């Protein structure tokens, strides 16, 4: 079968997006910046200033940082990076922490003066960690996405600066080439060897943390509660699998996950329901990988118009992506997938993001449920929400565009109010 026009770009997008991370990605990004800043300083910091945008504050405030002995918050994330961060491991920066390192983090929180400063301006994703010792200082700046380091500086010497024209420290493949139609065509002609490494790791990592969450003892045990209350139907297992992964991850589980659109929760929500349906169907590995490619790319496509962080809950996009992947896995192609996406977005596009925390697991379950409802509505009788009803517009790309506009522009004020509520302003 002939390759699609943007085949190579789609493969690169999957490679760029499906990367491992340990811990909620916003505190991990702070830890990464702190580790880079300390390496540039070359000394144990006496002071640490963490300048962050509002969405970073929102997503770090209530989540447990892994490998810290249960610490939460911005100062904890920075201290972890300073005491034990491996800057070369990027989003696995805290994956090789020892018991001695954890003691060092707690000591650093006592001896180093930490200050958190809200960033000025309207940039949604901004982190700048500055450390000081004696007469010297160093900083690391991360902008727009979690590993996009744009500046490292020691005193007045700039050690690294991204080119302004490149949009940051990492050149990424143009996401505007994504469309639902070509995503389906890409999956149909995909040589799975081209994406096997990324997708096999996604299956292995995300399945493992989901199984850990289902054991119980993590967060509010949303996944375990779903299984206990509603039984063993595949739709229940799909929701529970995704929720259980979030139960564990939001409460400090030290197992890595493979992220999507910069988010572990979105990575698990996108993939685990598809994996559960594939197991139930006895699908082959190749069939699973093609369906996961659809799920991942549909999620990324939606998030491209929304942005990495916003007041719009990313679980909605991921639950929608998972449903698209399930629709494809069960034999649906463009018509079924497009109507599944539109139906899902009509159902739950109003869910807000009020930061990373244990209740994300319940939102994930709701988003997957909406996705499955959207799918089953259409395949059982052709039921659909049509253009002109609310934000739904004829043509799936138009509906995706409307949701991106709603989330990126319409919910700016909502985002500010959420942050004000969370910090008690």
DOKOL-11092 format. One record per atom (N, C-alpha, C, CB): residue in one letter; x, y, z. Coordinates in steps of 0.2 Angstrom, whole numbers, plus 5000, padded with zeros to 4 digits. Each point is the difference from the previous one (the first is absolute). Glycine has a CB too. Layout:
BEGIN
aXYZ ...
END
This chain:
BEGIN
x500449945000 x499650065000 x500450065000 x499149945006 x500850114990 x500350065000 x500050045006 x499850014988 x500850035014 x500050035006 x499650074999 x501149955003 x498650085003 x499750065000 x500550064998 x499149955008 x500650104990 x500450064999 x500550025005 x499150044993 x500749965014 x500450025005 x500249945005 x499450115000 x500749834997 x500149945003 x500650015005 x499649934991 x501050105006 x500650005004 x499950055006 x500749984990 x498950085009 x499850045005 x499649975006 x500150104991 x499549865007 x499549975005 x500549955004 x499050014993 x501449965004 x500549955004 x500450045005 x500049924990 x500350145007 x500450045005 x499650035005 x500750034990 x498749995009 x499550035005 x499949955006 x499450074992 x500549875006 x499949945005 x500750005004 x499149944993 x501450065004 x500749995003 x500150065005 x500549944990 x499350125008 x500150065004 x499650005006 x500350064990 x499049915009 x499550015005 x500149945005 x499350064992 x500849885006 x499949945004 x500749995004 x499149954992 x501050095013 x500749995004 x499849985007 x500650094992 x499949885011 x499949985007 x500150065005 x500349884997 x499350125008 x500050055006 x499949965006 x499750104992 x500649925013 x499849985007 x499850055004 x500949914999 x498550095003 x499750055004 x499650054996 x500949995008 x498650054995 x499650054996 x500550054997 x499149995008 x500850024986 x500550034995 x500250085002 x499649924991 x499950115012 x500250075002 x500550015006 x498850034996 x501149935010 x500550005005 x500749974997 x499149995009 x500849964987 x500649974997 x500450054996 x499449895000 x500250154996 x500450064996 x500350055005 x499149984991 x500650035014 x500350055005 x500749965003 x498950055003 x501049894998 x500649965003 x500650004994 x499249935008 x500650064986 x500550004995 x500350074999 x499349924994 x500350145006 x500350065000 x500550015006 x499050054994 x500849935012 x500450015006 x500749964999 x498950015007 x501049934991 x500649964999 x500550034995 x499349905002 x500450134992 x500450034995 x500350075003 x499349954991 x500450085013 x500250065003 x500649995005 x498950054999 x501049905005 x500549985005 x500749984997 x499149965008 x500850004986 x500649974996 x500350074998 x499549894997 x500250165000 x500350064998 x500350045005 x499250004991 x500550005015 x500350035006 x500649975003 x498950045003 x501149894997 x500649965002 x500150015008 x500550024989 x499049995014 x500050005008 x499449995003 x500950084999 x499149905007 x499349995004 x499750075001 x500549905006 x498950114991 x499650065001 x499950025007 x499549984989 x500550095012 x499850035006 x499350035000 x501250025003 x498750004991 x499350034998 x499849974994 x500350105006 x499049894993 x499749984994 x499450044999 x500449885002 x499550154992 x499450044998 x499749964994 x500550115004 x498949874997 x499649974995 x499550044997 x500249895005 x499950134989 x499550054996 x499549954996 x500850115000 x498649895001 x499649964996 x499350034998 x500549905006 x499350084988 x499350024998 x499449975004 x500550024988 x498950015011 x499549985005 x499849934998 x499650115000 x500449864994 x499849944999 x500549955003 x499550034990 x501249995011 x500449955003 x499950005008 x500950034991 x498950035012 x499850005007 x499449955001 x500450125001 x499149894994 x499449965001 x500249925000 x499350104994 x501149885001 x500149934999 x500649975005 x499650024988 x500750025016 x500549985005 x499750005007 x500950044992 x498750005009 x499850025007 x499849945004 x499650104996 x500049855001 x499749955004 x500249934999 x499150075001 x501449924994 x500249934998 x500749985004 x499550024989 x500549925012 x500649975004 x500649994995 x499249955008 x501450084994 x500649994995 x500349935002 x500250134999 x499949834996 x500249935001 x500750005003 x499349964991 x500949995012 x500749995003 x500250065005 x500349944989 x499250095014 x500250055005 x499849995007 x499950084991 x499849865010 x499749985007 x499450035001 x501149995004 x498550034991 x499350025001 x500050085000 x499749905006 x500850144991 x499950075000 x499650024994 x501150015005 x498650054996 x499550034995 x500350074999 x499049935003 x500850104991 x500150074999 x500650024996 x499450025011 x500650054988 x500550024995 x500750005004 x499250084995 x500949945011 x500650005004 x500349935000 x499650105007 x499949854994 x500249935000 x500349984994 x499249975009 x500550044985 x500249984994 x500750034998 x498850004996 x501350075006 x500650034999 x500649975004 x499450104997 x500449895010 x500549965004 x500249944998 x499550065009 x500049904988 x500249934998 x500550014994 x498849965003 x501150084992 x500450014995 x500750025002 x499050034993 x501050025012 x500750025002 x500449955004 x499550115001 x500149855003 x500449955004 x500149934996 x499450055010 x500249934985 x500149944998 x499849994992 x499749965011 x500250104986 x499850004993 x500649984995 x499250085003 x500649874992 x500549984995 x499850044994 x500249895005 x500150174994 x499850044994 x500049974993 x500450095007 x500049864992 x500049974994 x499449954999 x501350015001 x498349985004 x499549954999 x499350034998 x500649935008 x499450144992 x499450044998 x499449985004 x500450014988 x499149975009 x499449995005 x500049945004 x499450054991 x501249915009 x500149955005 x500650035005 x499649904992 x500450165009 x500550035003 x500149985008 x499850104993 x499649875009 x500049985007 x499949925001 x499550115003 x500749864992 x500049934999 x500549965004 x499450014989 x501150025013 x500649965003 x500250035007 x500449984988 x499150045016 x500050035006 x500149945005 x499350104997 x501249925008 x500149955006 x499750025006 x501149974994 x498949995011 x499850025007 x500450065002 x499649885003 x501050124996 x500550065002 x499850064997 x500949925002 x498950074991 x499850064996 x499350035003 x500649954990 x499050015012 x499450025003 x500150045007 x499449914995 x501150075009 x500250045006 x500350064998 x500249895006 x500250114989 x500350074997 x499450054998 x501149934997 x498450045000 x499550054998 x499750035006 x499749934990 x500150035015 x499750035006 x500450055003 x499449895002 x501350094999 x500550055003 x500050064996 x500749915004 x499350094989 x500050064996 x499550045001 x500649944991 x498850035010 x499450055001 x500050045007 x499449914993 x501150065011 x500150045006 x500650055000 x499649905006 x500950084990 x500650055000 x500050054994 x500649905005 x499050084989 x500050044995 x499450055000 x500749914993 x499450155005 x499450055000 x499649994993 x500650085008 x498849894992 x499650004994 x499550055000 x500249885000 x499750154994 x499550054998 x499749994994 x500750085006 x498649914994 x499649994994 x499750074998 x499849885003 x500350134990 x499850074998 x499649984994 x501050065004 x498349974996 x499649994994 x500350044994 x499049995007 x501149984987 x500350034994 x499550064997 x500649894998 x499750165000 x499650054997 x499849984993 x500550095007 x499049954990 x499949984993 x499549954999 x501150044997 x498749944997 x499449964999 x500349934997 x499350104998 x501349895002 x500349934998 x499749955005 x501150054995 x498649895002 x499749955003 x500449965004 x499150004992 x501549985004 x500549955003 x500650045001 x499449904995 x500950115011 x500650045001 x500349975007 x499650104993 x501049885007 x500449995006 x500750034999 x499349895001 x500950145004 x500750035001 x500249995007 x499850084991 x500749875010 x500349985006 x500750045001 x499449895000 x500750155005 x500650045001 x500349985006 x499650094993 x501049885008 x500349985006 x500650055001 x499649884998 x500650135008 x500550045003 x500449975005 x499350104997 x501449915003 x500449985005 x500650055000 x499749884999 x500450155007 x500550055000 x499950064996 x500849925003 x499750104992 x499950054996 x499749984993 x500950065006 x499049884993 x499849974993 x499349985000 x501249964999 x498650044995 x499349984999 x500049964993 x499550105007 x499949864992 x499949964994 x499349994999 x501149955001 x498750054993 x499249994999 x499949954994 x499850115005 x499649864995 x499849964994 x499350024999 x500849915002 x499050114991 x499450024998 x499749944996 x500350135001 x499049855000 x499749964996 x499350034998 x500549905006 x499450104987 x499450044997 x499649954996 x500750115000 x498649905000 x499549974996 x499949925001 x500450094992 x500149875008 x499949935002 x500649985004 x499449984990 x500549965013 x500349985006 x500849995000 x499049945002 x501250044992 x500849994999 x500350064995 x499849885002 x499850174997 x500250054995 x500450065004 x499049984993 x501750005008 x500450045004 x500250064995 x500449905008 x499550164994 x500250064995 x500650045003 x498850004997 x501449995009 x500650045002 x500349965006 x499550114996 x501149895005 x500449985006 x500650055000 x499749884999 x500350155007 x500550055001 x500350005007 x499350074993 x501449955007 x500350005007 x500350075000 x500349885000 x499550165005 x500250075001 x499850044994 x501049975007 x499450064989 x499950044994 x500149964994 x500250105006 x500049844995 x500249954994 x499449964998 x501250005003 x498650014991 x499549954997 x500349944998 x499250104997 x500649845006 x500349944998 x499749974994 x500449985012 x498950034988 x499649974995 x499450054999 x500349885002 x499550144991 x499450034999 x499849984993 x500450105006 x498949884994 x499749984994 x499950064995 x499449915007 x500650074987 x499950064995 x499350025001 x500949954992 x499050115008 x499350035000 x499649984994 x500450105006 x499849894988 x499649984995 x499849935000 x500650094993 x499849875011 x499849935000 x499449985004 x501249984998 x498650075006 x499449995005 x500249965006 x499350004990 x501450005011 x500249965007 x500649964999 x498850005003 x501449965002 x500649965000 x499949944996 x500350055011 x499149934987 x499949944997 x499550014994 x500249935010 x500150054984 x499650014994 x499549944999 x500950064994 x498549965006 x499549945000 x499650004993 x499850015012 x500049934986 x499749994994 x499350045000 x500549894998 x499350144996 x499450044999 x499449965001 x500650084992 x499049945014 x499449965001 x499450024996 x500449995012 x499750064984 x499450034996 x499949954994 x500350125003 x500149834996 x499949954995 x499549955002 x501250024996 x498649985010 x499649945003 x499350024997 x500749985010 x498949974989 x499350004998 x499749935002 x500150094991 x499349915010 x499749935002 x500049964994 x499350055008 x500649974986 x500049964994 x500649974999 x499250074995 x501449975005 x500649974999 x500349965006 x500250104993 x499649915013 x500149965005 x499849934999 x499950105008 x499549894990 x499749944998 x500449964994 x498850045004 x501350004991 x500449984995 x500749985002 x499350074992 x501049965012 x500749995003 x500049935003 x500250125001 x499349875004 x499949945003 x499949944996 x499650065009 x500149954985 x499849954996 x500749974996 x498850054999 x501650004999 x500649984996 x500650005005 x499550064990 x500449955016 x500650005005 x500449935000 x499450085007 x501349934992 x500449955001 x500250005008 x500550004988 x499249955015 x500150015008 x500750005002 x498949945001 x501550044995 x500750005002 x500350075001 x500249894994 x499550165003 x500250075000 x499850035007 x499850014988 x499749965015 x499850035007 x500049955005 x499350084994 x501049865005 x499949945005 x500450025006 x499949924991 x500650115009 x500450025006 x499650045005 x501149994994 x498650075003 x499650045004 x499449975003 x500550104993 x499149865002 x499449985002 x500049945005 x499650044989 x500949925010 x500149945005 x500250025007 x500449934990 x500050135010 x500250035007 x499350035003 x501250024996 x498450015000 x499450035002 x499649945003 x500050094992 x499949865005 x499649945002 x500349985007 x499749974988 x500950015012 x500449975006 x500050055006 x500749944992 x499550125007 x500050055006 x499350025003 x501150044995 x498449975000 x499450035003 x499649945002 x500050094992 x500149855006 x499649945002 x500349985007 x499849964989 x500850055012 x500349985007 x499850055005 x501049964994 x499050115005 x499750045005 x499350005002 x500950074997 x498749914997 x499349995001 x499949945005 x499850054988 x500649895011 x499949945004 x500250025007 x500249934990 x500350115011 x500250025007 x499450045003 x501250014997 x498550044999 x499450045003 x499449955002 x500450104993 x499549855003 x499449965001 x500149965007 x499849994988 x500850005014 x500249975006 x499750035006 x501049954995 x498950125004 x499750045006 x500650035004 x499049935000 x500850125004 x500450045004 x500350064997 x500349895005 x499450134989 x500350064997 x499450054999 x500949934994 x499250135008 x499550054999 x499349985003 x500650034990 x498949995006 x499349985002 x499849934998 x499750135000 x500749844997 x499949934997 x499450004995 x500449955011 x499650094985 x499450014995 x500049944996 x500150125000 x500549864997 x500049944996 x499749935003 x501050054994 x499349945012 x499849955004 x499250005002 x501249995004 x498650074997 x499350015002 x499549984994 x500350095008 x499949934986 x499649994994 x500049924999 x500350114995 x500249865006 x500049934999 x499649965005 x501150014995 x498950025012 x499649975005 x499350014999 x501050015008 x498850054990 x499350025000 x499649974993 x500350105007 x500149904988 x499649994993 x500249944997 x500050124999 x500549845003 x500149934997 x500650004995 x498849985002 x501149974994 x500649984996 x499950024992 x500349915009 x499250124989 x499850024993 x500650044997 x498850005003 x501449994991 x500650034997 x499950075000 x500149914993 x499450125007 x499950085000 x500250025007 x499150004992 x500749965014 x500250025006 x500749995001 x498949975005 x501449984993 x500749985000 x500450064997 x499849885000 x500050144994 x500350064996 x500150065005 x499649954989 x499850075014 x500050065004 x500449995006 x498950034996 x501149915007 x500349995006 x500850004999 x499049935004 x501250044990 x500749994999 x500350075000 x499849904993 x499950155003 x500350064999 x500050045007 x499650004988 x499850005016 x499950035006 x500649975005 x498750024998 x501449925002 x500449975005 x500750024999 x499349905000 x500950114993 x500750034999 x500150075003 x500049934990 x499550115009 x500050075003 x500049995008 x499450054990 x500249915013 x500049995007 x500749995003 x498949954999 x501550014997 x500749995003 x500450064998 x499849884998 x500250144996 x500450064998 x499950065004 x500049954988 x499450075013 x499950065003 x500250005008 x499150024992 x501049925010 x500149995007 x500749985002 x498949975002 x501650044993 x500749995001 x500349944998 x499850085008 x499849874988 x500349944998 x500650014996 x498949955000 x501650015001 x500750024997 x500149964993 x500450025012 x499049954986 x500149964993 x499950054995 x499549905005 x500950104989 x499950044995 x499449994995 x501350015000 x498550044997 x499549994995 x500250034993 x499150005009 x500649984986 x500150044993 x499550054999 x500549894995 x499750175004 x499650065000 x499750014993 x500650055010 x498949994990 x499750034993 x499950075001 x499549894997 x500750154999 x499850085000 x500350025007 x499049994993 x501649995009 x500350025006 x499749985007 x500350094993 x499249865006 x499749985006 x499949935001 x499450104999 x500849885007 x499949925002 x499349985000 x501150015007 x498550034997 x499349995000 x499749994993 x499950065011 x500349994984 x499749994994 x500349944996 x499950125000 x500749865001 x500349944998 x499749945002 x501150064999 x498749945007 x499749945002 x499349994998 x500750005010 x498950064990 x499350004998 x499949994993 x499850085008 x500749944988 x500049984992 x500149934999 x500450114998 x500149865006 x500249934998 x499749945003 x501050064998 x498949955009 x499749945004 x499349974998 x500750055009 x498850004989 x499449974998 x500149964993 x499450105006 x501049924990 x500149974994 x500449935001 x500150114994 x500349895010 x500449945002 x499549955003 x501150065002 x498449965002 x499549965004 x499649974995 x500050075010 x499749974985 x499649974995 x500449954995 x499350115000 x501349914999 x500449954995 x500149935004 x500650104995 x499549905011 x500049945004 x499449965000 x500950055007 x498549994994 x499449975000 x499849974993 x499750085009 x500549954986 x499949974993 x500549954998 x499550114997 x501049885006 x500549964998 x500450034994 x499349905004 x500750164996 x500350034994 x500849995000 x499150095000 x501249914993 x500749995000 x500450065002 x499749924990 x500950075011 x500450065002 x500050054994 x500849925007 x499250064987 x500050054995 x499350045000 x500849924993 x498750055008 x499350035000 x500050055006 x499549904995 x500850085011 x500050055005 x500550064999 x499849905007 x500750094990 x500550054998 x499650054995 x501049935002 x498750054993 x499650044996 x499550045003 x500249924991 x499450055014 x499550035003 x500350065005 x499349904999 x501350085004 x500350055005 x500350064996 x500349905008 x499950094986 x500250054996 x499550054999 x500849934994 x498650045004 x499450054999 x499850035007 x499649924991 x500450055014 x499850035007 x500550055001 x499549905004 x501250094996 x500550055002 x499950064995 x500849915004 x499250084990 x500050054995 x499350055000 x500849934993 x498750045009 x499450035000 x500050055007 x499349914994 x501050065011 x500150045006 x500550064999 x499849905007 x500750094989 x500550054999 x499750054995 x500949925002 x498750064993 x499750054996 x499550045004 x500149924991 x499550065013 x499650045004 x500450055004 x499149915001 x501450065003 x500450055004 x500450054997 x500149905007 x500150094986 x500350054996 x499750075001 x500549904992 x498850105007 x499750065000 x499850035007 x499549964989 x500649995016 x499950025007 x500650035003 x499149915001 x501450064998 x500750015004 x500149955005 x499850124998 x500849885004 x500249955005 x499650015007 x501250004995 x498750065007 x499750015006 x499450054999 x501049985007 x498450014997 x499550054999 x499549985006 x500150024987 x499350025013 x499549985004 x499549954998 x500050125003 x500249854991 x499649954997 x500349935002 x499750074990 x500049895013 x500349945002 x500249954995 x499350015010 x501449984990 x500249964994 x499849935000 x501050075001 x498749905004 x499749945000 x499449994995 x500349995012 x499450074987 x499550004995 x500349984993 x499350085006 x501249954992 x500349994994 x500349934999 x500350124999 x500049855007 x500249935000 x499549955000 x501050055006 x498549964998 x499449965000 x499749994993 x499850035012 x500250034984 x499750004993 x500549964996 x499550115002 x501149904999 x500549964996 x500049935001 x500750105001 x499249885005 x499949935002 x499449974996 x500650025011 x498950014989 x499449984997 x500149994992 x499350065009 x501049994989 x500250004992 x500449944999 x500050124999 x500549865005 x500449945000 x499649945000 x501050065005 x498549945000 x499649945001 x499649994994 x500050015012 x499750044985 x499650004994 x500449974994 x499350105004 x501349924995 x500449984995 x500249925001 x500550124999 x499649865007 x500249935002 x499449964999 x500850045009 x498649984992 x499449964998 x499850014993 x499750015012 x500750014984 x499850004993 x499750074997 x499849885001 x500150175003 x499850064998 x500550044996 x499250005009 x500650044986 x500550044996 x499850075001 x500349904992 x499850145003 x499950075001 x499350025002 x500950024991 x498649965006 x499350025002 x499949985007 x499649984989 x500649965014 x499849995007 x500550035004 x499649894997 x501050125002 x500550045004 x499850075000 x500949924997 x498950114998 x499950075000 x499350015004 x500550024989 x499049945010 x499450015004 x500149995008 x499449974990 x501149985011 x500249985007 x500350075003 x500249874998 x500250164999 x500450065002 x499550055002 x501049974993 x498550055002 x499550055000 x499649995006 x500150024988 x499649925013 x499649985005 x500350015007 x499449924992 x501250065008 x500450005007 x500150075002 x500549904997 x499750144998 x500150075002 x499450045001 x500950004993 x498549985004 x499350035002 x499849985007 x499749994988 x500649965015 x499849975006 x500350045006 x499749894995 x501050115004 x500450025007 x500550054998 x499849895004 x500150164992 x500550054999 x500050065005 x499949974988 x499750025017 x500050055005 x500449995006 x498950034996 x501449915004 x500449985006 x500650055001 x499649884999 x500550145007 x500550055002 x500749965002 x499150095003 x501449944996 x500749985003 x500150045006 x500549964989 x499550025017 x500250035006 x500649975004 x498850045001 x501649944994 x500749985003 x500049925000 x500150115006 x500649874995 x500149935000 x499949985008 x500850004990 x498849945011 x499949985006 x499649945000 x499950115004 x499949855002 x499749944999 x499350004997 x500649975010 x499050084990 x499450004996 x500050004993 x499650065009 x501149954988 x500049994993 x499849934998 x501050085000 x499149875004 x499849934998 x499350004999 x500949955007 x498750084997 x499250004999 x499850044993 x499949995013 x500550064986 x499950044994 x500249954994 x500250115005 x500349864995 x500249954995 x499549954999 x501250025003 x498549955002 x499549954999 x499450034997 x500349945010 x499550124991 x499450044997 x500150014993 x499850055011 x500949974987 x500150014993 x500049944996 x500750105004 x499649854999 x500049934996 x499249984999 x501249975004 x498450045001 x499349985000 x499750044994 x500049975013 x500150104987 x499750044995 x500349974993 x499950105008 x500749894991 x500249974994 x499749944998 x501150055002 x498849905002 x499749944999 x499250014998 x500849945007 x498950114997 x499350014998 x500050034993 x499750025012 x500750034986 x500050034994 x500149954994 x500550105005 x499949854996 x500249944996 x499349964999 x501350005002 x498549975004 x499449964999 x499450034998 x500549945009 x499450124992 x499450044997 x500049994993 x500150085009 x500549934988 x500050004992 x500049934997 x500650115001 x499749855002 x500049934997 x499349965002 x501350005001 x498450025004 x499349975001 x499550054998 x500549945010 x499450074984 x499450034997 x500250074997 x499449955009 x501250064990 x500350064997 x499850075003 x499949934990 x500050075017 x499850065004 x500650045000 x499249945007 x500750134992 x500550055000 x499750075002 x500649934991 x499950115012 x499950075001 x500250034993 x500149995013 x499550064985 x500150034993 x500250075001 x499249924995 x501150104999 x500250075000 x499450055001 x500949974992 x499350085012 x499550055002 x499849995007 x499650014988 x500549935015 x499949995007 x500650025004 x499249904997 x500750155006 x500550035005 x500750014996 x499549935009 x501050044993 x500750014997 x500149954994 x500450055011 x499249914988 x500149954995 x499850034993 x499749915008 x500850084987 x499950034994 x500149944995 x500450125004 x499349894990 x500049944995 x500850004998 x498850024996 x501449925004 x500749984998 x500450005007 x499950064989 x500449885012 x500349995006 x500650055001 x499749884999 x500750144996 x500550045001 x499850075002 x500649944991 x498850085007 x499750065003 x499850005007 x499550024989 x500249925013 x499949995007 x500650005004 x499049944997 x501550035001 x500750005004 x500250075000 x500349884996 x499750164999 x500250075000 x499650045005 x500349994988 x499050005012 x499650035005 x500249995007 x499150004992 x501149945010 x500249985007 x500650035001 x499449894999 x501150114996 x500650035001 x499950085002 x500649914992 x499050125004 x499950075001 x499750015007 x499850024988 x499749945014 x499750015007 x500549995005 x498949954995 x501550005005 x500549995005 x500650055000 x499749884999 x500550144995 x500650045000 x499850075001 x500549934992 x498950105006 x499850075000 x499550015005 x500350014988 x499149955011 x499550015004 x500049995008 x499449974990 x501149985012 x500149985007 x500650045003 x499549894997 x500750165000 x500650035003 x499850035007 x500550034989 x498950005011 x499750035006 x499949955005 x499550094994 x500249855004 x499949955005 x500749975003 x499049974993 x501550035003 x500649985002 x500350045006 x500249954989 x499750125010 x500250055005 x499649995006 x500350084991 x499049915009 x499649995006 x500249935003 x499150074995 x501049885002 x500249945003 x500650015004 x499549934990 x501050105007 x500750015004 x499850055006 x500749984989 x498950075010 x499950045006 x499749965006 x499850104992 x499749865006 x499749965005 x500449955003 x499050014993 x501549965003 x500549955003 x500550035005 x499849944989 x500450125009 x500550035005 x499750055005 x500849994990 x498550015010 x499750045005 x500050084999 x500249915008 x499850114986 x500050074998 x499350035000 x501149994994 
END
